[in-house]
Amino acid sequence: MEKTPISNIKVEKRYNPGKWAQGTMKAGLIGSTLALGAMAKEGYSYTEKLDRTEESAKDTNERVERIDDAEMIAEELPSPVFEKVLAARTIEAGELRRDQVLFVDSLGRQITEPFNLTESVGLSPEEMTWRFEGAGPKGIPGAWIKEQEAYIGKQLDIPTSDINMLHVYQDLSSTRAEHMNSKVELVYDNATTPLETDPQGRDALSIIRLETNFTQLTPRVEEEFTPYLIGLAAEESRFDANKTSKAGAVGLLQTMPRTFEGYIKEHNLPHLDPRNLLDQLPVGVQHIETSYTKLAEDLDLELAYITKVYFDGNTASMEKYFLVPLMINSYNAGQRRMTEVVRWFLENYPEPESTAELVGQTEPLSGYDVFFAMIHQCAKEKGVEAYGPEASTYVSKVMGWTQAFSDYEKKQQEVQMASN
């Protein structure tokens, strides 16, 4: 088979976003009754600002001002970095075919179009699957990967160490998936297969959409977070109810046995089946609610500060772009560790201006980019123990799955409408 020349890879030009509309976003804390903005300009460290803010709150018998207006609407803030990361993860989950790979940079941003391996390496999909599953000499030719990375690196003027390759072979290597070409086809099939454990014969996707009941989240946070439960289940278990992780987590939501035991004891229940989604879902919901409550309590001052400094006092924007991703990441990395990550970030990057060059931008970050830059940089600098690349890419994967499911369902509906 004739191989495609390396130079045929479609490489995206190095993005230079320049300036974008900041809306009402401003550096500093205009209008704060606790004068946080003034302290920011005076150059106090983050911890000094919080100490003085807390002391001020005590002196005036006030809590740190938190805007809790239920009518407040989140502003549509630009997130140019995260949008490229989300695009790559959505392609990986929903569009990347069995015989393709996608190259991304160290941040996870898409830097090439999906590239056909069959044409380049001269292997059939079956041979590629076999080679990817293996190790050492059975792996895909290392020389080929190095050639691609060298070419892409030269085109974009970035080191080859900052280039990573995404593929779908592990997910599509089973006999059951041999006729499926993308991850989402397989996982959506899992999600829509009737569950033996449900008396009504419903599938997991229907149960999550109909039976999820948050009682401890604010209506706004619940509305923003709930859609990501689908992506969370897809990332955690690929909607395989029988999956058990190396750490012992089980079921669709990969709940740890100790979490189940705590729930059973707290609610005085005789027994729960961790592989039964109807039993597991309320346990997972309570775990998420507990994480939310602890984050809100432990990071009360920090979240107030982030709201004022990074989101111009708009609590709805902070919840959508920062708190909800923080909750998602806590499901994987743990609430305590994520609390440390936030504090590390503010200690090192207390002002929006300090983030301008953090992820190759020329402006202070906004929208999802604030959270994304925080987790990426913390993992890169090893700022918090045991918080690494796996944890820092979790949120983008969950969001990618959520978007891929939505796109897949829309396409299915279009096909169905066209056939009627």
C-alpha positions, -999 to +999 in steps of 0.1 A: +000+000+000+013+034-009+019+055+022+008+091+026+037+115+028+042+130+062+038+165+047+002+157+039-008+160+076-031+190+080-015+211+108-034+240+123-015+272+123-002+283+156-031+301+172-026+338+181-059+348+197-048+384+203-073+405+221-109+395+226-139+413+241-137+413+279-173+425+284-176+439+319-146+419+331-121+442+349-090+436+370-095+447+406-125+446+428-146+476+419-174+483+443-164+457+470-176+468+504-145+450+518-121+469+496-105+438+481-098+458+449-078+484+468-057+457+485-051+441+451-037+474+438-016+478+469+002+446+461-006+425+491-001+387+488-032+365+483-030+353+519-026+388+533-057+398+513-077+370+528-065+377+563-074+413+560-107+405+544-116+380+571-106+404+598-127+432+582-157+408+581-153+401+618-150+438+627-182+446+609-200+415+619-203+406+582-195+376+562-174+381+530-198+396+506-212+368+483-236+378+455-263+352+458-289+368+436-309+339+421-319+361+391-282+367+382-273+352+348-239+340+339-222+362+313-210+345+281-173+348+287-147+338+260-126+307+267-105+303+236-080+279+251-106+256+266-126+256+234-097+240+215-092+215+243-130+207+243-130+204+205-102+178+207-118+158+234-151+158+216-135+146+184-117+119+204-149+107+220-173+111+191-156+115+157-121+099+158-123+067+138-107+034+144-080+040+118-072+076+128-051+095+153-053+131+164-024+152+176-027+177+204-003+199+223+007+197+259-024+216+269-047+192+250-055+217+222-061+202+188-031+209+165-039+186+135-068+173+117-076+136+124-050+116+105-055+083+087-030+057+100-039+031+074-026+053+046+005+064+064+017+033+082+003+008+057-016-013+083-051-025+083-073-015+112-071-050+126-033-049+125-032-015+141-055-026+169-032-056+176-001-034+176-016-007+198-027-033+224+008-047+225+040-032+239+075-028+227+080-042+192+043-048+189+035-011+194+029+012+165+062+020+149+081+045+171+099+059+141+067+068+125+055+087+156+088+105+159+086+116+122+051+130+127+060+148+159+091+162+142+071+175+113+043+190+134+068+205+158+087+222+130+055+235+114+043+250+147+076+258+162+070+238+194+092+210+210+082+175+202+078+168+239+047+191+238+030+169+212+007+141+222-013+116+202-049+106+208-064+073+195-094+050+201-079+015+199-083+004+234-120+012+235-127-004+201-106-035+205-133-058+219-152-083+197-184-064+205-170-032+191-156-047+159-183-031+137-182+003+155-159+031+143-160+056+172-160+056+209-194+072+213-211+045+192-199+019+216-205+039+248-239+052+237-249+016+229-239+006+265-258+036+279-290+027+260-291-010+266-319-020+290-305-029+324-313-062+339-313-046+374-341-022+366-376-035+372-389-013+343-363-024+319-349+011+315-314+019+303-288+038+322-291+070+302-329+072+309-324+065+346-297+092+350-319+117+332-351+108+351-340+097+386-312+121+394-324+142+424-301+168+439-314+184+471-283+202+484-272+221+454-285+256+445-309+255+415-283+273+394-255+249+402-278+219+398-288+231+363-252+236+353-238+204+368-265+178+360-258+174+323-222+164+330-233+133+349-236+116+315-201+125+306-189+115+340-204+081+337-190+077+302-155+087+314-156+066+346-170+033+332-179+037+295-214+029+309-202-006+318-221-016+350-197-045+356-165-025+356-143-026+386-112-004+388-078-013+402-086+008+432-118-011+438-144+014+425-174-004+410-204+003+387-214+029+362-203+058+385-173+039+398-182+044+435-157+033+462-170+006+486-163+028+516-186+055+501-214+028+498-208+016+534-210+051+547-242+058+529-258+025+541-248+033+577-260+069+575-294+059+561-298+027+582-303+006+551-299-032+551-281-036+517-273-018+485-260-033+452-232-011+439-238-025+404-274-016+404-277+020+391-309+026+411-289+019+442-257+036+431-272+069+418-283+083+452-250+074+467-232+092+439-255+122+442-249+125+479-211+122+473-213+151+449-235+171+472-211+165+501-182+176+479-200+208+469-208+217+505-172+211+516-158+231+487-182+260+495-173+259+532-135+254+529-131+278+500-156+304+512-130+333+511-112+319+480-144+316+459-155+351+470-121+364+459-122+346+426-158+358+420-147+394+425-113+393+408-118+369+379-155+372+373-163+409+381-186+399+410-208+377+389-215+347+410-234+329+382-204+331+360-181+319+387-204+289+394-207+280+357-171+285+346-152+276+379-172+259+406-189+233+384-156+222+368-142+221+403-169+198+414-164+175+384-126+174+391-133+167+428-152+135+418-119+122+404-092+138+424-111+144+457-125+175+473-095+180+497-070+179+469-090+203+447-092+227+477-054+226+478-052+232+440-073+264+443-052+277+472-020+269+453-034+288+423-043+319+442-010+319+460+009+319+427-015+337+404-036+361+425-044+386+398-059+381+363-029+398+348-006+371+362-023+345+340-019+364+307+010+343+295+001+311+314-013+292+285+001+311+255-024+340+257-019+377+255-047+388+277-059+379+312-079+347+312-117+345+314-144+319+313-134+283+316-098+293+308-093+304+344-101+270+358-083+252+330-051+272+333-052+265+371-053+228+368-029+225+339-003+247+356-007+230+390-001+196+373+028+210+353+045+225+383+036+197+406+021+222+429-001+197+448+010+162+457-006+135+436-023+160+413-009+151+378-019+150+342-045+123+346-064+144+371-059+177+352-073+163+320-104+147+337-127+177+333-121+182+296-127+144+290-160+145+309-171+176+291-159+161+258-181+130+264-211+152+273-207+171+241-201+139+220-233+123+234-253+155+226-239+156+190-245+119+185-281+121+196-288+151+173-274+131+144-295+101+153-326+123+154-317+139+120-313+104+105-346+093+119-364+124+107-349+120+072-361+084+070-397+093+080 
